[in-house]
Amino acid sequence: MEKLNFEEALAKLEQIIKELESGNIELNKAIDKYTEAMKLVKSCSDTLNDATEQVNKILKENGELVDFSIEQTEE
Protein backbone atom coordinates (compact mmCIF):
# COMPACT_ATOMS: atom_id res chain seq x y z
CA MET A 1 0.00 0.00 0.00
CA GLU A 2 1.34 3.40 -0.96
CA LYS A 3 2.08 5.95 1.74
CA LEU A 4 -0.76 8.45 1.85
CA ASN A 5 -1.00 11.60 3.91
CA PHE A 6 -3.81 11.81 6.47
CA GLU A 7 -6.29 13.58 4.21
CA GLU A 8 -5.70 11.18 1.32
CA ALA A 9 -6.04 8.15 3.60
CA LEU A 10 -9.26 9.51 5.08
CA ALA A 11 -10.73 10.20 1.64
CA LYS A 12 -9.82 6.69 0.45
CA LEU A 13 -11.35 5.22 3.61
CA GLU A 14 -14.59 7.14 2.99
CA GLN A 15 -14.65 5.85 -0.60
CA ILE A 16 -14.21 2.25 0.56
CA ILE A 17 -16.98 2.64 3.14
CA LYS A 18 -19.37 3.89 0.45
CA GLU A 19 -18.48 0.92 -1.77
CA LEU A 20 -19.04 -1.57 1.05
CA GLU A 21 -22.30 0.08 2.14
CA SER A 22 -23.65 -0.04 -1.42
CA GLY A 23 -23.86 -3.82 -1.24
CA ASN A 24 -22.97 -4.05 -4.92
CA ILE A 25 -19.63 -5.71 -4.38
CA GLU A 26 -18.73 -9.38 -4.54
CA LEU A 27 -17.62 -11.08 -1.34
CA ASN A 28 -13.92 -11.57 -2.17
CA LYS A 29 -13.58 -7.96 -3.25
CA ALA A 30 -15.44 -6.81 -0.13
CA ILE A 31 -12.99 -8.73 2.06
CA ASP A 32 -10.05 -7.12 0.24
CA LYS A 33 -11.62 -3.66 0.63
CA TYR A 34 -12.31 -4.30 4.32
CA THR A 35 -8.67 -5.31 4.86
CA GLU A 36 -7.48 -2.17 3.07
CA ALA A 37 -9.87 -0.07 5.15
CA MET A 38 -8.49 -1.49 8.40
CA LYS A 39 -4.94 -0.60 7.30
CA LEU A 40 -6.12 2.94 6.51
CA VAL A 41 -7.84 3.20 9.90
CA LYS A 42 -4.59 2.21 11.64
CA SER A 43 -2.59 4.70 9.58
CA CYS A 44 -5.04 7.52 10.37
CA SER A 45 -5.12 6.56 14.03
CA ASP A 46 -1.31 6.54 14.25
CA THR A 47 -1.16 9.94 12.57
CA LEU A 48 -3.74 11.38 14.97
CA ASN A 49 -1.92 9.93 17.97
CA ASP A 50 1.34 11.49 16.80
CA ALA A 51 -0.39 14.84 16.29
CA THR A 52 -1.96 14.63 19.74
CA GLU A 53 1.44 14.03 21.32
CA GLN A 54 2.86 17.05 19.51
CA VAL A 55 -0.07 19.28 20.46
CA ASN A 56 0.23 18.22 24.11
CA LYS A 57 3.72 19.70 24.28
CA ILE A 58 4.51 23.38 24.38
CA LEU A 59 7.79 25.16 23.88
CA LYS A 60 9.04 27.04 26.94
CA GLU A 61 11.10 30.19 26.56
CA ASN A 62 14.34 28.26 27.07
CA GLY A 63 13.46 25.85 24.24
CA GLU A 64 12.60 22.90 26.48
CA LEU A 65 9.58 20.82 25.48
CA VAL A 66 7.20 20.23 28.37
CA ASP A 67 3.90 18.45 28.72
CA PHE A 68 0.94 20.74 28.27
CA SER A 69 -1.80 20.73 30.86
CA ILE A 70 -4.80 22.93 31.47
CA GLU A 71 -5.08 24.23 34.98
CA GLN A 72 -8.55 24.51 36.43
CA THR A 73 -9.23 27.78 38.24
CA GLU A 74 -11.87 28.24 40.86
CA GLU A 75 -14.22 31.14 40.35
C-alpha atoms as one frame of an Amber mdcrd trajectory, in Angstrom:
protein
   0.000   0.000   0.000   1.337   3.404  -0.963   2.085   5.947   1.745  -0.758
   8.450   1.852  -1.005  11.597   3.909  -3.808  11.813   6.471  -6.291  13.582
   4.207  -5.695  11.176   1.317  -6.041   8.146   3.598  -9.259   9.505   5.082
 -10.728  10.200   1.641  -9.822   6.688   0.455 -11.350   5.221   3.612 -14.589
   7.139   2.992 -14.646   5.850  -0.596 -14.209   2.247   0.564 -16.980   2.641
   3.141 -19.375   3.886   0.446 -18.481   0.918  -1.771 -19.040  -1.566   1.054
 -22.299   0.083   2.139 -23.650  -0.036  -1.419 -23.861  -3.816  -1.237 -22.969
  -4.047  -4.916 -19.632  -5.707  -4.381 -18.728  -9.375  -4.542 -17.622 -11.083
  -1.340 -13.918 -11.571  -2.166 -13.582  -7.956  -3.251 -15.444  -6.813  -0.132
 -12.994  -8.729   2.060 -10.046  -7.118   0.244 -11.622  -3.664   0.630 -12.305
  -4.296   4.317  -8.667  -5.311   4.857  -7.484  -2.171   3.065  -9.867  -0.068
   5.149  -8.488  -1.490   8.397  -4.939  -0.596   7.298  -6.117   2.936   6.509
  -7.835   3.202   9.899  -4.593   2.210  11.636  -2.591   4.696   9.583  -5.039
   7.522  10.370  -5.120   6.555  14.034  -1.312   6.538  14.246  -1.158   9.943
  12.569  -3.741  11.384  14.973  -1.917   9.928  17.974   1.342  11.493  16.796
  -0.388  14.838  16.288  -1.959  14.626  19.739   1.437  14.029  21.319   2.864
  17.049  19.510  -0.067  19.283  20.464   0.231  18.218  24.106   3.723  19.697
  24.279   4.508  23.379  24.375   7.786  25.159  23.878   9.042  27.039  26.937
  11.101  30.187  26.562  14.344  28.256  27.067  13.464  25.846  24.240  12.603
  22.904  26.483   9.576  20.824  25.476   7.203  20.228  28.375   3.902  18.451
  28.716   0.938  20.744  28.265  -1.804  20.733  30.859  -4.796  22.935  31.468
  -5.076  24.227  34.983  -8.551  24.509  36.433  -9.227  27.785  38.238 -11.871
  28.244  40.865 -14.224  31.142  40.345
